[in-house]
Amino acid sequence: MTTEWRAAVLRVAGRLEDLNYFQLLNLKPEASSVETRRAFRRLAQHYHPDRLGGTQDPELHQAVSAIYRRMTEAYSALRDPTTKAAYIEGLEA
């Protein structure tokens, strides 16, 4: 883990509430379920809490856990066409 990676993680964690699921996963609303899965997997490799190993940095651990939890929520909502449509409708309202 580099200092730059830590700073980037903390920046993303600080903006989590401002990002919708598409922004978080870096997807367009018309993305397919395959694209959604690929985006989630790519980001999961970057933000998975196991990536921290035995670090003793509680702030970083909390940030990575929050990002990963939110990514999982996003993936669950966007991988299914029905829940994705409902989510998009909610964004537009």
N, CA, C and O atoms as a Tinker XYZ file with bonds, in Angstrom:
   372  protein
     1  N      0.833000   -1.189000    0.000000    73     2
     2  CA     0.000000    0.000000    0.000000    64     1     3
     3  C      0.872000    1.246000    0.000000    63     2     4     5
     4  O      1.790000    1.393000    0.808000    81     3
     5  N      0.564000    2.113000   -0.909000    73     3     6
     6  CA     1.311000    3.356000   -0.980000    64     5     7
     7  C      0.533000    4.477000   -0.290000    63     6     8     9
     8  O     -0.658000    4.354000   -0.007000    81     7
     9  N      1.226000    5.538000   -0.038000    73     7    10
    10  CA     0.597000    6.712000    0.551000    64     9    11
    11  C     -0.446000    7.284000   -0.405000    63    10    12    13
    12  O     -1.497000    7.764000    0.020000    81    11
    13  N     -0.141000    7.227000   -1.709000    73    11    14
    14  CA    -1.083000    7.738000   -2.708000    64    13    15
    15  C     -2.358000    6.906000   -2.732000    63    14    16    17
    16  O     -3.456000    7.455000   -2.824000    81    15
    17  N     -2.219000    5.574000   -2.649000    73    15    18
    18  CA    -3.386000    4.688000   -2.643000    64    17    19
    19  C     -4.242000    4.973000   -1.414000    63    18    20    21
    20  O     -5.467000    5.047000   -1.511000    81    19
    21  N     -3.604000    5.131000   -0.265000    73    19    22
    22  CA    -4.336000    5.432000    0.967000    64    21    23
    23  C     -5.110000    6.735000    0.821000    63    22    24    25
    24  O     -6.285000    6.805000    1.181000    81    23
    25  N     -4.454000    7.766000    0.295000    73    23    26
    26  CA    -5.112000    9.065000    0.125000    64    25    27
    27  C     -6.299000    8.948000   -0.837000    63    26    28    29
    28  O     -7.349000    9.545000   -0.601000    81    27
    29  N     -6.134000    8.183000   -1.914000    73    27    30
    30  CA    -7.213000    7.999000   -2.884000    64    29    31
    31  C     -8.399000    7.272000   -2.248000    63    30    32    33
    32  O     -9.551000    7.634000   -2.483000    81    31
    33  N     -8.116000    6.259000   -1.454000    73    31    34
    34  CA    -9.175000    5.513000   -0.770000    64    33    35
    35  C     -9.942000    6.426000    0.176000    63    34    36    37
    36  O    -11.172000    6.396000    0.208000    81    35
    37  N     -9.235000    7.222000    0.932000    73    35    38
    38  CA    -9.892000    8.125000    1.877000    64    37    39
    39  C    -10.726000    9.187000    1.150000    63    38    40    41
    40  O    -11.784000    9.585000    1.639000    81    39
    41  N    -10.253000    9.647000   -0.018000    73    39    42
    42  CA   -11.044000   10.603000   -0.814000    64    41    43
    43  C    -12.347000    9.973000   -1.287000    63    42    44    45
    44  O    -13.412000   10.581000   -1.173000    81    43
    45  N    -12.265000    8.749000   -1.821000    73    43    46
    46  CA   -13.468000    8.061000   -2.301000    64    45    47
    47  C    -14.428000    7.826000   -1.133000    63    46    48    49
    48  O    -15.630000    8.059000   -1.263000    81    47
    49  N    -13.915000    7.375000   -0.019000    73    47    50
    50  CA   -14.757000    7.112000    1.151000    64    49    51
    51  C    -15.457000    8.390000    1.616000    63    50    52    53
    52  O    -16.601000    8.338000    2.067000    81    51
    53  N    -14.797000    9.506000    1.511000    73    51    54
    54  CA   -15.385000   10.770000    1.916000    64    53    55
    55  C    -16.494000   11.250000    0.989000    63    54    56    57
    56  O    -17.315000   12.080000    1.378000    81    55
    57  N    -16.519000   10.732000   -0.230000    73    55    58
    58  CA   -17.528000   11.138000   -1.219000    64    57    59
    59  C    -18.609000   10.089000   -1.424000    63    58    60    61
    60  O    -19.481000   10.286000   -2.270000    81    59
    61  N    -18.591000    9.003000   -0.701000    73    59    62
    62  CA   -19.515000    7.889000   -0.949000    64    61    63
    63  C    -20.978000    8.316000   -1.013000    63    62    64    65
    64  O    -21.727000    7.851000   -1.872000    81    63
    65  N    -21.376000    9.183000   -0.123000    73    63    66
    66  CA   -22.785000    9.594000   -0.073000    64    65    67
    67  C    -23.178000   10.458000   -1.265000    63    66    68    69
    68  O    -24.363000   10.582000   -1.575000    81    67
    69  N    -22.202000   11.052000   -1.931000    73    67    70
    70  CA   -22.484000   11.916000   -3.082000    64    69    71
    71  C    -22.517000   11.138000   -4.400000    63    70    72    73
    72  O    -22.951000   11.673000   -5.420000    81    71
    73  N    -22.068000    9.896000   -4.390000    73    71    74
    74  CA   -21.983000    9.105000   -5.615000    64    73    75
    75  C    -23.194000    8.189000   -5.741000    63    74    76    77
    76  O    -23.540000    7.480000   -4.796000    81    75
    77  N    -23.840000    8.202000   -6.908000    73    75    78
    78  CA   -24.877000    7.207000   -7.124000    64    77    79
    79  C    -24.199000    5.897000   -7.547000    63    78    80    81
    80  O    -22.986000    5.859000   -7.752000    81    79
    81  N    -24.973000    4.854000   -7.671000    73    79    82
    82  CA   -24.393000    3.539000   -7.962000    64    81    83
    83  C    -23.644000    3.513000   -9.294000    63    82    84    85
    84  O    -22.612000    2.852000   -9.413000    81    83
    85  N    -24.152000    4.223000  -10.286000    73    83    86
    86  CA   -23.486000    4.253000  -11.588000    64    85    87
    87  C    -22.139000    4.967000  -11.490000    63    86    88    89
    88  O    -21.148000    4.515000  -12.063000    81    87
    89  N    -22.109000    6.063000  -10.775000    73    87    90
    90  CA   -20.861000    6.790000  -10.588000    64    89    91
    91  C    -19.859000    5.949000   -9.802000    63    90    92    93
    92  O    -18.674000    5.907000  -10.133000    81    91
    93  N    -20.339000    5.293000   -8.778000    73    91    94
    94  CA   -19.463000    4.484000   -7.939000    64    93    95
    95  C    -18.799000    3.359000   -8.734000    63    94    96    97
    96  O    -17.602000    3.109000   -8.591000    81    95
    97  N    -19.587000    2.688000   -9.570000    73    95    98
    98  CA   -19.043000    1.583000  -10.359000    64    97    99
    99  C    -18.489000    2.034000  -11.709000    63    98   100   101
   100  O    -18.009000    1.222000  -12.501000    81    99
   101  N    -18.564000    3.354000  -11.960000    73    99   102
   102  CA   -18.079000    3.928000  -13.213000    64   101   103
   103  C    -18.778000    3.279000  -14.420000    63   102   104   105
   104  O    -18.133000    2.787000  -15.346000    81   103
   105  N    -20.108000    3.298000  -14.375000    73   103   106
   106  CA   -20.940000    2.695000  -15.418000    64   105   107
   107  C    -21.921000    3.711000  -15.972000    63   106   108   109
   108  O    -22.277000    4.682000  -15.305000    81   107
   109  N    -22.349000    3.475000  -17.196000    73   107   110
   110  CA   -23.449000    4.237000  -17.779000    64   109   111
   111  C    -24.740000    3.497000  -17.442000    63   110   112   113
   112  O    -24.718000    2.278000  -17.269000    81   111
   113  N    -25.862000    4.205000  -17.345000    73   111   114
   114  CA   -27.132000    3.541000  -17.020000    64   113   115
   115  C    -27.507000    2.422000  -17.989000    63   114   116   117
   116  O    -28.203000    1.481000  -17.606000    81   115
   117  N    -27.062000    2.511000  -19.218000    73   115   118
   118  CA   -27.402000    1.474000  -20.202000    64   117   119
   119  C    -26.433000    0.288000  -20.187000    63   118   120   121
   120  O    -26.521000   -0.581000  -21.054000    81   119
   121  N    -25.526000    0.237000  -19.233000    73   119   122
   122  CA   -24.561000   -0.871000  -19.140000    64   121   123
   123  C    -25.284000   -2.207000  -18.962000    63   122   124   125
   124  O    -26.298000   -2.295000  -18.269000    81   123
   125  N    -24.746000   -3.229000  -19.596000    73   123   126
   126  CA   -25.329000   -4.565000  -19.499000    64   125   127
   127  C    -24.962000   -5.201000  -18.157000    63   126   128   129
   128  O    -24.119000   -4.693000  -17.418000    81   127
   129  N    -25.608000   -6.307000  -17.870000    73   127   130
   130  CA   -25.293000   -7.015000  -16.622000    64   129   131
   131  C    -23.859000   -7.548000  -16.658000    63   130   132   133
   132  O    -23.207000   -7.633000  -15.617000    81   131
   133  N    -23.368000   -7.905000  -17.833000    73   131   134
   134  CA   -21.979000   -8.372000  -17.962000    64   133   135
   135  C    -21.013000   -7.220000  -17.657000    63   134   136   137
   136  O    -20.028000   -7.406000  -16.941000    81   135
   137  N    -21.294000   -6.047000  -18.197000    73   135   138
   138  CA   -20.457000   -4.875000  -17.922000    64   137   139
   139  C    -20.500000   -4.513000  -16.432000    63   138   140   141
   140  O    -19.489000   -4.122000  -15.850000    81   139
   141  N    -21.666000   -4.647000  -15.836000    73   139   142
   142  CA   -21.816000   -4.358000  -14.410000    64   141   143
   143  C    -20.964000   -5.311000  -13.584000    63   142   144   145
   144  O    -20.274000   -4.893000  -12.654000    81   143
   145  N    -21.016000   -6.586000  -13.926000    73   143   146
   146  CA   -20.213000   -7.588000  -13.207000    64   145   147
   147  C    -18.724000   -7.299000  -13.365000    63   146   148   149
   148  O    -17.970000   -7.371000  -12.395000    81   147
   149  N    -18.305000   -6.977000  -14.569000    73   147   150
   150  CA   -16.883000   -6.681000  -14.816000    64   149   151
   151  C    -16.425000   -5.463000  -14.015000    63   150   152   153
   152  O    -15.338000   -5.461000  -13.438000    81   151
   153  N    -17.260000   -4.436000  -13.987000    73   151   154
   154  CA   -16.906000   -3.224000  -13.246000    64   153   155
   155  C    -16.784000   -3.528000  -11.756000    63   154   156   157
   156  O    -15.846000   -3.080000  -11.096000    81   155
   157  N    -17.745000   -4.295000  -11.231000    73   155   158
   158  CA   -17.692000   -4.646000   -9.815000    64   157   159
   159  C    -16.430000   -5.451000   -9.503000    63   158   160   161
   160  O    -15.737000   -5.167000   -8.527000    81   159
   161  N    -16.138000   -6.437000  -10.319000    73   159   162
   162  CA   -14.974000   -7.291000  -10.057000    64   161   163
   163  C    -13.668000   -6.500000  -10.121000    63   162   164   165
   164  O    -12.764000   -6.715000   -9.313000    81   163
   165  N    -13.577000   -5.589000  -11.082000    73   163   166
   166  CA   -12.371000   -4.776000  -11.213000    64   165   167
   167  C    -12.179000   -3.913000   -9.962000    63   166   168   169
   168  O    -11.080000   -3.836000   -9.412000    81   167
   169  N    -13.254000   -3.274000   -9.527000    73   167   170
   170  CA   -13.157000   -2.428000   -8.339000    64   169   171
   171  C    -12.984000   -3.250000   -7.060000    63   170   172   173
   172  O    -12.315000   -2.811000   -6.124000    81   171
   173  N    -13.578000   -4.428000   -7.022000    73   171   174
   174  CA   -13.436000   -5.287000   -5.840000    64   173   175
   175  C    -11.974000   -5.676000   -5.638000    63   174   176   177
   176  O    -11.507000   -5.778000   -4.504000    81   175
   177  N    -11.268000   -5.887000   -6.715000    73   175   178
   178  CA    -9.846000   -6.211000   -6.586000    64   177   179
   179  C     -9.065000   -5.034000   -6.002000    63   178   180   181
   180  O     -8.057000   -5.217000   -5.320000    81   179
   181  N     -9.538000   -3.856000   -6.278000    73   179   182
   182  CA    -8.860000   -2.648000   -5.807000    64   181   183
   183  C     -9.224000   -2.300000   -4.362000    63   182   184   185
   184  O     -8.375000   -1.848000   -3.594000    81   183
   185  N    -10.503000   -2.516000   -3.996000    73   183   186
   186  CA   -10.997000   -2.059000   -2.702000    64   185   187
   187  C    -11.373000   -3.165000   -1.720000    63   186   188   189
   188  O    -11.918000   -2.863000   -0.658000    81   187
   189  N    -11.111000   -4.400000   -2.023000    73   187   190
   190  CA   -11.505000   -5.476000   -1.115000    64   189   191
   191  C    -10.752000   -5.335000    0.213000    63   190   192   193
   192  O     -9.541000   -5.115000    0.216000    81   191
   193  N    -11.461000   -5.459000    1.333000    73   191   194
   194  CA   -10.809000   -5.316000    2.646000    64   193   195
   195  C     -9.643000   -6.288000    2.868000    63   194   196   197
   196  O     -8.722000   -5.972000    3.621000    81   195
   197  N     -9.667000   -7.446000    2.237000    73   195   198
   198  CA    -8.560000   -8.396000    2.403000    64   197   199
   199  C     -7.256000   -7.861000    1.816000    63   198   200   201
   200  O     -6.174000   -8.348000    2.146000    81   199
   201  N     -7.362000   -6.868000    0.955000    73   199   202
   202  CA    -6.171000   -6.276000    0.351000    64   201   203
   203  C     -5.299000   -5.595000    1.406000    63   202   204   205
   204  O     -4.105000   -5.388000    1.194000    81   203
   205  N     -5.899000   -5.254000    2.528000    73   203   206
   206  CA    -5.163000   -4.553000    3.579000    64   205   207
   207  C     -4.205000   -5.452000    4.334000    63   206   208   209
   208  O     -3.275000   -4.966000    4.978000    81   207
   209  N     -4.419000   -6.754000    4.264000    73   207   210
   210  CA    -3.558000   -7.661000    5.002000    64   209   211
   211  C     -3.655000   -7.404000    6.489000    63   210   212   213
   212  O     -4.755000   -7.322000    7.035000    81   211
   213  N     -2.544000   -7.278000    7.134000    73   211   214
   214  CA    -2.528000   -7.067000    8.579000    64   213   215
   215  C     -2.288000   -5.626000    8.983000    63   214   216   217
   216  O     -1.735000   -5.360000   10.050000    81   215
   217  N     -2.696000   -4.700000    8.143000    73   215   218
   218  CA    -2.447000   -3.294000    8.465000    64   217   219
   219  C     -3.116000   -2.896000    9.774000    63   218   220   221
   220  O     -4.192000   -3.383000   10.121000    81   219
   221  N     -2.467000   -2.023000   10.468000    73   219   222
   222  CA    -2.981000   -1.533000   11.753000    64   221   223
   223  C     -3.504000   -0.108000   11.604000    63   222   224   225
   224  O     -3.398000    0.692000   12.533000    81   223
   225  N     -4.063000    0.211000   10.449000    73   223   226
   226  CA    -4.572000    1.550000   10.174000    64   225   227
   227  C     -6.096000    1.505000   10.226000    63   226   228   229
   228  O     -6.734000    1.184000    9.223000    81   227
   229  N     -6.694000    1.821000   11.384000    73   227   230
   230  CA    -8.146000    1.701000   11.521000    64   229   231
   231  C     -8.921000    2.631000   10.589000    63   230   232   233
   232  O    -10.003000    2.270000   10.125000    81   231
   233  N     -8.391000    3.810000   10.308000    73   231   234
   234  CA    -9.076000    4.744000    9.402000    64   233   235
   235  C     -9.147000    4.171000    7.992000    63   234   236   237
   236  O    -10.188000    4.256000    7.340000    81   235
   237  N     -8.058000    3.595000    7.523000    73   235   238
   238  CA    -8.027000    2.995000    6.200000    64   237   239
   239  C     -8.930000    1.765000    6.136000    63   238   240   241
   240  O     -9.648000    1.564000    5.157000    81   239
   241  N     -8.888000    0.954000    7.176000    73   239   242
   242  CA    -9.737000   -0.239000    7.208000    64   241   243
   243  C    -11.218000    0.144000    7.167000    63   242   244   245
   244  O    -11.998000   -0.489000    6.455000    81   243
   245  N    -11.608000    1.160000    7.913000    73   243   246
   246  CA   -12.993000    1.616000    7.923000    64   245   247
   247  C    -13.381000    2.158000    6.548000    63   246   248   249
   248  O    -14.484000    1.894000    6.068000    81   247
   249  N    -12.486000    2.912000    5.914000    73   247   250
   250  CA   -12.773000    3.485000    4.596000    64   249   251
   251  C    -12.946000    2.397000    3.540000    63   250   252   253
   252  O    -13.900000    2.431000    2.763000    81   251
   253  N    -12.035000    1.441000    3.511000    73   251   254
   254  CA   -12.111000    0.360000    2.526000    64   253   255
   255  C    -13.372000   -0.469000    2.754000    63   254   256   257
   256  O    -14.045000   -0.845000    1.794000    81   255
   257  N    -13.694000   -0.751000    3.984000    73   255   258
   258  CA   -14.898000   -1.522000    4.292000    64   257   259
   259  C    -16.157000   -0.790000    3.842000    63   258   260   261
   260  O    -17.077000   -1.407000    3.306000    81   259
   261  N    -16.203000    0.517000    4.058000    73   259   262
   262  CA   -17.363000    1.315000    3.646000    64   261   263
   263  C    -17.503000    1.329000    2.125000    63   262   264   265
   264  O    -18.606000    1.186000    1.598000    81   263
   265  N    -16.397000    1.500000    1.430000    73   263   266
   266  CA   -16.432000    1.502000   -0.037000    64   265   267
   267  C    -16.890000    0.150000   -0.551000    63   266   268   269
   268  O    -17.754000    0.075000   -1.424000    81   267
   269  N    -16.321000   -0.909000   -0.019000    73   267   270
   270  CA   -16.679000   -2.245000   -0.493000    64   269   271
   271  C    -18.149000   -2.562000   -0.206000    63   270   272   273
   272  O    -18.833000   -3.157000   -1.039000    81   271
   273  N    -18.621000   -2.172000    0.946000    73   271   274
   274  CA   -20.026000   -2.396000    1.307000    64   273   275
   275  C    -20.950000   -1.658000    0.333000    63   274   276   277
   276  O    -21.946000   -2.213000   -0.131000    81   275
   277  N    -20.612000   -0.415000    0.035000    73   275   278
   278  CA   -21.421000    0.386000   -0.896000    64   277   279
   279  C    -21.346000   -0.181000   -2.318000    63   278   280   281
   280  O    -22.343000   -0.179000   -3.041000    81   279
   281  N    -20.172000   -0.665000   -2.718000    73   279   282
   282  CA   -20.034000   -1.299000   -4.037000    64   281   283
   283  C    -20.910000   -2.543000   -4.132000    63   282   284   285
   284  O    -21.523000   -2.799000   -5.168000    81   283
   285  N    -20.966000   -3.304000   -3.064000    73   283   286
   286  CA   -21.792000   -4.506000   -3.036000    64   285   287
   287  C    -23.267000   -4.145000   -3.159000    63   286   288   289
   288  O    -24.013000   -4.821000   -3.867000    81   287
   289  N    -23.690000   -3.092000   -2.481000    73   287   290
   290  CA   -25.066000   -2.599000   -2.615000    64   289   291
   291  C    -25.347000   -2.220000   -4.069000    63   290   292   293
   292  O    -26.383000   -2.577000   -4.630000    81   291
   293  N    -24.411000   -1.497000   -4.660000    73   291   294
   294  CA   -24.582000   -1.045000   -6.044000    64   293   295
   295  C    -24.689000   -2.235000   -6.989000    63   294   296   297
   296  O    -25.563000   -2.274000   -7.855000    81   295
   297  N    -23.814000   -3.182000   -6.821000    73   295   298
   298  CA   -23.827000   -4.361000   -7.687000    64   297   299
   299  C    -25.135000   -5.130000   -7.536000    63   298   300   301
   300  O    -25.717000   -5.567000   -8.529000    81   299
   301  N    -25.594000   -5.296000   -6.312000    73   299   302
   302  CA   -26.856000   -6.007000   -6.073000    64   301   303
   303  C    -28.025000   -5.309000   -6.750000    63   302   304   305
   304  O    -28.921000   -5.964000   -7.283000    81   303
   305  N    -28.017000   -3.995000   -6.729000    73   303   306
   306  CA   -29.122000   -3.232000   -7.324000    64   305   307
   307  C    -29.052000   -3.209000   -8.848000    63   306   308   309
   308  O    -30.084000   -3.241000   -9.519000    81   307
   309  N    -27.843000   -3.154000   -9.393000    73   307   310
   310  CA   -27.704000   -2.949000  -10.838000    64   309   311
   311  C    -27.569000   -4.228000  -11.658000    63   310   312   313
   312  O    -27.719000   -4.185000  -12.879000    81   311
   313  N    -27.295000   -5.346000  -11.031000    73   311   314
   314  CA   -27.110000   -6.571000  -11.814000    64   313   315
   315  C    -28.425000   -7.166000  -12.293000    63   314   316   317
   316  O    -28.451000   -7.893000  -13.287000    81   315
   317  N    -29.506000   -6.867000  -11.605000    73   315   318
   318  CA   -30.819000   -7.384000  -11.973000    64   317   319
   319  C    -31.580000   -6.289000  -12.733000    63   318   320   321
   320  O    -31.706000   -5.173000  -12.228000    81   319
   321  N    -32.090000   -6.587000  -13.937000    73   319   322
   322  CA   -32.776000   -5.559000  -14.729000    64   321   323
   323  C    -33.962000   -4.905000  -14.014000    63   322   324   325
   324  O    -34.203000   -3.711000  -14.192000    81   323
   325  N    -34.694000   -5.660000  -13.219000    73   323   326
   326  CA   -35.862000   -5.105000  -12.527000    64   325   327
   327  C    -35.442000   -4.109000  -11.455000    63   326   328   329
   328  O    -35.986000   -3.007000  -11.385000    81   327
   329  N    -34.484000   -4.488000  -10.625000    73   327   330
   330  CA   -34.045000   -3.566000   -9.566000    64   329   331
   331  C    -33.277000   -2.392000  -10.157000    63   330   332   333
   332  O    -33.325000   -1.285000   -9.622000    81   331
   333  N    -32.571000   -2.628000  -11.258000    73   331   334
   334  CA   -31.856000   -1.554000  -11.941000    64   333   335
   335  C    -32.851000   -0.514000  -12.460000    63   334   336   337
   336  O    -32.643000    0.688000  -12.294000    81   335
   337  N    -33.931000   -0.984000  -13.089000    73   335   338
   338  CA   -34.960000   -0.069000  -13.605000    64   337   339
   339  C    -35.592000    0.734000  -12.477000    63   338   340   341
   340  O    -35.845000    1.929000  -12.627000    81   339
   341  N    -35.847000    0.085000  -11.359000    73   339   342
   342  CA   -36.416000    0.782000  -10.204000    64   341   343
   343  C    -35.442000    1.807000   -9.655000    63   342   344   345
   344  O    -35.852000    2.898000   -9.261000    81   343
   345  N    -34.171000    1.477000   -9.622000    73   343   346
   346  CA   -33.158000    2.407000   -9.139000    64   345   347
   347  C    -33.078000    3.626000  -10.054000    63   346   348   349
   348  O    -33.031000    4.759000   -9.575000    81   347
   349  N    -33.062000    3.399000  -11.358000    73   347   350
   350  CA   -33.019000    4.509000  -12.314000    64   349   351
   351  C    -34.247000    5.391000  -12.153000    63   350   352   353
   352  O    -34.143000    6.618000  -12.185000    81   351
   353  N    -35.394000    4.780000  -11.984000    73   351   354
   354  CA   -36.631000    5.548000  -11.781000    64   353   355
   355  C    -36.515000    6.407000  -10.527000    63   354   356   357
   356  O    -36.942000    7.561000  -10.523000    81   355
   357  N    -35.946000    5.857000   -9.475000    73   355   358
   358  CA   -35.758000    6.601000   -8.237000    64   357   359
   359  C    -34.793000    7.767000   -8.409000    63   358   360   361
   360  O    -34.983000    8.825000   -7.810000    81   359
   361  N    -33.761000    7.579000   -9.223000    73   359   362
   362  CA   -32.817000    8.668000   -9.478000    64   361   363
   363  C    -33.481000    9.814000  -10.229000    63   362   364   365
   364  O    -33.199000   10.986000   -9.982000    81   363
   365  N    -34.366000    9.453000  -11.150000    73   363   366
   366  CA   -35.020000   10.464000  -11.974000    64   365   367
   367  C    -36.106000   11.213000  -11.219000    63   366   368   369
   368  O    -36.489000   12.319000  -11.603000    81   367
   369  N    -36.601000   10.612000  -10.146000    73   367   370
   370  CA   -37.696000   11.260000   -9.394000    64   369   371
   371  C    -37.205000   12.397000   -8.535000    63   370   372
   372  O    -37.999000   13.038000   -7.846000    81   371
